[in-house]
Amino acid sequence: MIQRWFGAVRRRLGGEPGRRENGQATVEYALVVLAAAAIALLVIAWAARTGKIGQLFDLVFDRVLAGAG
């Protein structure tokens, strides 16, 4: 009788106790994406504050124009 009851509870809970991992991969993926976005925002903020983006574009355009001429 008790074994049937535990079996019914286990089936209702979705398997073995402590083994419910539904959606875990989705949450991990979302956390990785959020972390990558936070790092990207920090790098962009640093680059905008220091003017490195403008220097990079100037360097690239200068080299392209020097190679074309």
Order of alpha helices (4+ residues) and beta strands (2+ residues): alpha-alpha-alpha
